[in-house]
Amino acid sequence: MGDATAMKPGSLGRARTLLVALAVSTAAIGGTLVATGDASAAPCGNSGTGSTGSLGSTGSLGSSGATGSVSGSSRRPGTGPQGELPGYQGPSTRTVAWVTGPKSPNRTLSRFGVSGTDLGISWDNGSGQTLMAFGDTFGNCAVSGQQWRHNVLLRSNDTDLADGISVSNAIPGDRNSGSVVSADAPRLARQLIPAIGVSQVEVTTIPTAAISLPNPGGGHTQYMNYMSVRSWGDPGHWVTNFSAVAYSHDNGQTWTTDPDTILVNAPVTVALPGALRAVTYNNGKFQQNAYFRGHGAEGGYVYQLGTPNGRFGAAFLARFRPADIRNLGAYEYWTGASHGWQRDIGAIPDGPTAQIVAAPVTEASVAWSPYLNKYLMLDGDNGIRARTADRPEGPWSAPTYLVPPVALVLYGPMIEPHSPAILGTGKDLYFNASRWSDYNVMLLRSDLSKVPH
């Protein structure tokens, strides 16, 4: 589908409708479709429209309740507006500033129509600018529909993150300004990827990974991997239709989904007629993702960490040459030490053999850290944990908590690409994380010299 179609929330186009119908009908082949209720974020003080569901894990982590405590059953975040930034100071990690929300230094409600959102997936656009993709987003709570969007984008030229990450003003038509806005709504960040918006069909589309890759003739293309969510379930559970890659040639102004990158999520393996890509059971292992570049001997590859939908799956690994990001036939998948890398996604065995990290792995981000001289992975719900490895396929270390469970009730840690610990200029790691009770994103800083690894 074309860029124009990709920017129209109400005009999804025949191609997208067919893709979603394919995902839903194919899932039905393998058994009963899961009928689950909506889980929703509520920065406006009501049930809202949608989000990535409240936090939830088995065992000690539980799920976040309305006040940010562990409740084990709540599916909703706090029912009030954003609070002041929590003044957390741990052994290695402290809060820096809100990135989003009316109480952030960026004043995102008045400037971009963002009162509540999550994730803040961050990457360098290839020219030194940081792009941040956010999930389900609320705006003005007083208007009909609360200016709800499936996803939005903010841009920053700030490379000194000690006091937060600043976002410049949005200018209609300016692909380097603070956000994507229209001339008729210059203070409302536009939606990037559309969705049908119907529960049990496609309730929303949420970015899970992003990366900038160079073009052969110069410049860079932005790539975003997102999940099409069919329905929300119990805490930490949701069902996806598929994951897919969207690309942008204009620094995130417009996005086009490549249908050839669709990974339909269904518990079956079945060939489809015509030009449609075969559905493979192992597609389900790459419904949520994290991109990162290889280092040293792995430097010629981009790696893709994948997990199933929800917050309870294990982590798997794929790799590809940068030029092949939209050519799934050129991807290689880690199948375990015995058989190594294989081109066939169907070759990934069941069981722990190919898992690079055992369950549960939540929304994650990964990067090479020159300071650590290792790959660094962040994930976690309620608390934020870090793992390290010498190679992308591991072995990965046991997790160390940067922010312990319940201290702030955070999820979705997204590494900032201009962190000194990532650039090789220092020991400080900055990352975005989402706080469920406020349903907004904050920036945190970790001194990696104080983190066991």
DATA-V819011 format. One record per residue. N is the residue number from 1. RES is the residue in three letters. PHI is phi in radians with two decimals (NA if undefined). NEAR is the number of other C-alpha atoms within 12 Angstrom. Layout:
n: {N;N}
res: {RES;RES}
phi: {PHI;PHI}
near: {NEAR;NEAR}
This chain:
n: {1;2;3;4;5;6;7;8;9;10;11;12;13;14;15;16;17;18;19;20;21;22;23;24;25;26;27;28;29;30;31;32;33;34;35;36;37;38;39;40;41;42;43;44;45;46;47;48;49;50;51;52;53;54;55;56;57;58;59;60;61;62;63;64;65;66;67;68;69;70;71;72;73;74;75;76;77;78;79;80;81;82;83;84;85;86;87;88;89;90;91;92;93;94;95;96;97;98;99;100;101;102;103;104;105;106;107;108;109;110;111;112;113;114;115;116;117;118;119;120;121;122;123;124;125;126;127;128;129;130;131;132;133;134;135;136;137;138;139;140;141;142;143;144;145;146;147;148;149;150;151;152;153;154;155;156;157;158;159;160;161;162;163;164;165;166;167;168;169;170;171;172;173;174;175;176;177;178;179;180;181;182;183;184;185;186;187;188;189;190;191;192;193;194;195;196;197;198;199;200;201;202;203;204;205;206;207;208;209;210;211;212;213;214;215;216;217;218;219;220;221;222;223;224;225;226;227;228;229;230;231;232;233;234;235;236;237;238;239;240;241;242;243;244;245;246;247;248;249;250;251;252;253;254;255;256;257;258;259;260;261;262;263;264;265;266;267;268;269;270;271;272;273;274;275;276;277;278;279;280;281;282;283;284;285;286;287;288;289;290;291;292;293;294;295;296;297;298;299;300;301;302;303;304;305;306;307;308;309;310;311;312;313;314;315;316;317;318;319;320;321;322;323;324;325;326;327;328;329;330;331;332;333;334;335;336;337;338;339;340;341;342;343;344;345;346;347;348;349;350;351;352;353;354;355;356;357;358;359;360;361;362;363;364;365;366;367;368;369;370;371;372;373;374;375;376;377;378;379;380;381;382;383;384;385;386;387;388;389;390;391;392;393;394;395;396;397;398;399;400;401;402;403;404;405;406;407;408;409;410;411;412;413;414;415;416;417;418;419;420;421;422;423;424;425;426;427;428;429;430;431;432;433;434;435;436;437;438;439;440;441;442;443;444;445;446;447;448;449;450;451;452;453}
res: {MET;GLY;ASP;ALA;THR;ALA;MET;LYS;PRO;GLY;SER;LEU;GLY;ARG;ALA;ARG;THR;LEU;LEU;VAL;ALA;LEU;ALA;VAL;SER;THR;ALA;ALA;ILE;GLY;GLY;THR;LEU;VAL;ALA;THR;GLY;ASP;ALA;SER;ALA;ALA;PRO;CYS;GLY;ASN;SER;GLY;THR;GLY;SER;THR;GLY;SER;LEU;GLY;SER;THR;GLY;SER;LEU;GLY;SER;SER;GLY;ALA;THR;GLY;SER;VAL;SER;GLY;SER;SER;ARG;ARG;PRO;GLY;THR;GLY;PRO;GLN;GLY;GLU;LEU;PRO;GLY;TYR;GLN;GLY;PRO;SER;THR;ARG;THR;VAL;ALA;TRP;VAL;THR;GLY;PRO;LYS;SER;PRO;ASN;ARG;THR;LEU;SER;ARG;PHE;GLY;VAL;SER;GLY;THR;ASP;LEU;GLY;ILE;SER;TRP;ASP;ASN;GLY;SER;GLY;GLN;THR;LEU;MET;ALA;PHE;GLY;ASP;THR;PHE;GLY;ASN;CYS;ALA;VAL;SER;GLY;GLN;GLN;TRP;ARG;HIS;ASN;VAL;LEU;LEU;ARG;SER;ASN;ASP;THR;ASP;LEU;ALA;ASP;GLY;ILE;SER;VAL;SER;ASN;ALA;ILE;PRO;GLY;ASP;ARG;ASN;SER;GLY;SER;VAL;VAL;SER;ALA;ASP;ALA;PRO;ARG;LEU;ALA;ARG;GLN;LEU;ILE;PRO;ALA;ILE;GLY;VAL;SER;GLN;VAL;GLU;VAL;THR;THR;ILE;PRO;THR;ALA;ALA;ILE;SER;LEU;PRO;ASN;PRO;GLY;GLY;GLY;HIS;THR;GLN;TYR;MET;ASN;TYR;MET;SER;VAL;ARG;SER;TRP;GLY;ASP;PRO;GLY;HIS;TRP;VAL;THR;ASN;PHE;SER;ALA;VAL;ALA;TYR;SER;HIS;ASP;ASN;GLY;GLN;THR;TRP;THR;THR;ASP;PRO;ASP;THR;ILE;LEU;VAL;ASN;ALA;PRO;VAL;THR;VAL;ALA;LEU;PRO;GLY;ALA;LEU;ARG;ALA;VAL;THR;TYR;ASN;ASN;GLY;LYS;PHE;GLN;GLN;ASN;ALA;TYR;PHE;ARG;GLY;HIS;GLY;ALA;GLU;GLY;GLY;TYR;VAL;TYR;GLN;LEU;GLY;THR;PRO;ASN;GLY;ARG;PHE;GLY;ALA;ALA;PHE;LEU;ALA;ARG;PHE;ARG;PRO;ALA;ASP;ILE;ARG;ASN;LEU;GLY;ALA;TYR;GLU;TYR;TRP;THR;GLY;ALA;SER;HIS;GLY;TRP;GLN;ARG;ASP;ILE;GLY;ALA;ILE;PRO;ASP;GLY;PRO;THR;ALA;GLN;ILE;VAL;ALA;ALA;PRO;VAL;THR;GLU;ALA;SER;VAL;ALA;TRP;SER;PRO;TYR;LEU;ASN;LYS;TYR;LEU;MET;LEU;ASP;GLY;ASP;ASN;GLY;ILE;ARG;ALA;ARG;THR;ALA;ASP;ARG;PRO;GLU;GLY;PRO;TRP;SER;ALA;PRO;THR;TYR;LEU;VAL;PRO;PRO;VAL;ALA;LEU;VAL;LEU;TYR;GLY;PRO;MET;ILE;GLU;PRO;HIS;SER;PRO;ALA;ILE;LEU;GLY;THR;GLY;LYS;ASP;LEU;TYR;PHE;ASN;ALA;SER;ARG;TRP;SER;ASP;TYR;ASN;VAL;MET;LEU;LEU;ARG;SER;ASP;LEU;SER;LYS;VAL;PRO;HIS}
phi: {NA;-1.41;-1.06;-1.09;-1.08;-1.13;-1.71;-1.79;-1.05;-1.70;-2.29;-1.41;1.52;-1.09;-1.07;-1.18;-1.02;-1.17;-1.11;-1.16;-1.05;-1.07;-1.09;-1.17;-1.21;-1.19;-1.06;-1.17;-1.06;-1.47;2.59;-1.37;-1.16;-1.32;-1.71;-2.17;-1.41;-1.31;-2.01;-2.49;-1.51;-2.44;-1.18;-1.57;1.43;-2.49;-1.31;1.09;-2.13;3.02;-3.01;-1.41;1.27;-1.29;-1.13;-3.04;-2.59;-1.39;1.26;-1.30;-1.40;1.06;-2.56;-1.34;-1.74;-1.13;-1.77;1.55;-1.58;-1.55;-2.10;1.41;-2.41;-1.15;-1.95;-2.14;-1.42;-0.97;-1.74;-2.16;-1.33;-1.07;-1.67;-1.18;-1.07;-1.11;-1.50;-1.47;-2.36;-1.80;-1.02;-2.19;-2.31;-2.48;-1.32;-1.96;-2.95;-1.16;-1.59;-2.19;1.83;-1.13;-1.72;-1.42;-1.01;-1.42;0.77;-1.22;-1.21;-1.30;-1.67;-2.33;1.16;-2.12;-1.67;-2.72;-2.92;-2.57;1.40;1.16;-1.08;-2.05;-2.69;-1.43;-1.37;1.69;-2.17;1.62;-1.64;-1.60;-1.83;-2.30;-1.81;-2.06;-1.49;-0.85;-2.27;-1.85;-2.14;-1.27;-1.23;-1.52;-1.79;-1.07;1.42;0.96;0.88;-1.33;-2.29;-1.22;-2.95;-2.52;-2.29;-2.15;-2.18;-2.44;-1.78;-1.42;-1.97;-1.81;-1.68;-1.05;-1.99;2.03;-2.03;-1.62;-2.04;-1.31;-1.11;-1.53;-2.22;-0.94;1.41;-1.64;-1.29;-1.91;-1.37;-1.11;-2.81;-1.66;-2.33;-1.81;-1.08;-1.48;-2.58;-1.24;-2.08;-2.33;-1.04;-1.43;-1.21;-1.68;-1.97;-1.35;-2.64;-1.18;1.42;-2.14;-1.08;1.27;-2.13;-2.72;-1.44;-2.90;-2.28;-2.19;-1.10;-2.19;-2.76;-2.75;-2.78;-1.88;-2.25;-1.26;-1.55;-0.99;-1.61;1.93;1.37;-2.38;-1.95;-1.64;-2.18;-2.27;-1.70;-2.33;-1.96;-1.61;-1.61;-1.41;-2.84;-1.65;-2.24;-1.19;-0.86;1.37;-2.00;-2.65;-2.04;-1.81;-1.38;-2.93;-1.95;-2.76;-1.87;-1.92;-2.30;-2.42;-1.65;-2.20;1.07;1.61;-1.15;-2.33;-2.29;-2.17;-1.43;-1.55;-1.05;-1.26;-1.74;-1.12;-2.00;-1.13;-1.67;-2.68;-1.43;-2.49;-2.12;-2.63;-1.37;-2.04;-1.29;1.19;-1.55;-1.27;-1.18;-1.05;-1.54;-2.17;-0.89;-1.27;-0.92;-1.10;-1.40;-2.26;-1.56;-2.19;-2.47;-2.54;-1.64;-2.74;-1.50;-1.29;-2.23;1.12;-1.08;-1.66;-1.14;-1.47;-2.04;-1.79;-1.84;-2.26;-1.37;-2.21;-2.39;-1.20;-1.13;1.70;-2.01;-2.24;-1.61;-1.46;-1.84;-2.14;-2.44;-2.22;-2.56;-2.77;-1.28;-0.90;-1.21;-1.82;-1.01;-1.70;-1.95;-1.09;-1.15;-1.70;-1.27;-2.07;-2.15;-1.31;-1.95;2.00;-1.09;-1.21;-2.05;1.06;-1.56;-2.27;-1.27;-1.59;-1.07;-1.21;-1.40;-1.16;-1.34;-1.25;1.54;-1.40;-0.94;-1.70;-1.28;-1.48;-2.46;-1.23;-1.11;-1.67;-2.08;-1.81;-0.88;-2.34;-2.44;-2.44;-2.76;-1.38;-1.95;-1.05;-1.10;-1.45;1.00;-2.63;-1.34;-2.16;-2.09;-2.01;-2.76;2.30;-2.14;1.24;-2.11;-1.95;-2.12;-2.15;-2.30;-2.32;-2.74;-1.41;-2.31;-1.00;-1.43;1.60;-1.26;-1.58;-1.21;-1.10;-1.26;-2.05;-1.42;-1.40;-2.23;-1.20;-0.94;1.37;-1.02;-2.26;1.01;-1.98;-2.65;1.07;-1.25;-2.14;-1.10;-1.45;-1.15;-1.70;-1.16;-0.94;-1.22;-1.69;-1.37;1.55;-1.93;3.10;-1.84;-1.51;-1.92;-1.88;-2.64;-1.44;-2.58;-1.78;-1.87;-1.18;-1.13;-1.72;0.78;-2.65;-1.87;-2.12;-1.76;-2.18;-2.20;-2.05;-1.53;-1.20;-1.22;-1.82;-1.87;-1.07;-2.71}
near: {27;23;25;21;24;33;34;25;24;19;21;27;23;15;21;34;25;21;35;40;23;30;43;34;26;31;34;21;19;20;13;14;24;24;18;24;24;33;37;44;45;40;43;37;27;23;25;34;38;46;49;56;47;50;53;45;34;23;13;17;32;29;40;41;31;33;25;37;30;35;27;25;25;31;40;45;48;34;27;26;32;38;28;22;30;25;18;26;20;21;19;28;33;34;37;30;34;42;48;50;39;34;27;32;25;33;27;39;33;24;32;43;39;48;45;59;58;53;48;49;49;48;45;36;34;22;22;20;32;41;46;49;46;48;44;48;51;51;43;30;27;16;12;13;18;28;32;38;44;44;46;47;51;50;42;37;28;23;23;21;32;24;22;32;41;32;32;27;28;33;27;23;22;22;28;29;30;39;45;41;33;22;15;12;20;23;27;36;45;45;43;44;50;44;38;32;30;22;30;31;34;36;35;46;50;52;48;50;47;49;43;39;34;22;18;10;8;11;17;26;33;40;45;49;42;46;50;50;49;46;38;38;34;32;36;41;35;45;45;47;52;47;44;44;41;41;37;34;24;23;39;47;38;37;36;37;39;30;29;27;35;36;44;47;45;38;28;24;24;22;15;17;10;7;9;20;24;30;34;30;31;35;42;39;44;45;47;51;49;46;44;43;36;29;24;16;11;20;18;17;26;32;39;44;46;47;41;42;43;43;41;31;34;34;45;46;42;46;41;32;26;31;22;24;37;29;22;30;22;22;28;30;38;37;31;26;19;12;17;21;25;25;21;25;33;27;24;34;24;18;19;19;24;35;34;39;37;24;24;31;42;46;52;49;49;47;47;39;37;24;26;31;22;30;35;43;49;45;45;43;48;44;40;45;41;41;38;35;28;26;29;42;34;27;21;26;25;20;27;28;32;43;36;28;29;31;28;36;43;52;51;51;48;52;49;45;43;37;40;29;31;34;25;20;16;20;25;34;47;43;55;47;51;50;52;50;46;45;56;51;51;53;45;43;41;40;28;34;17;19;27;20;25}
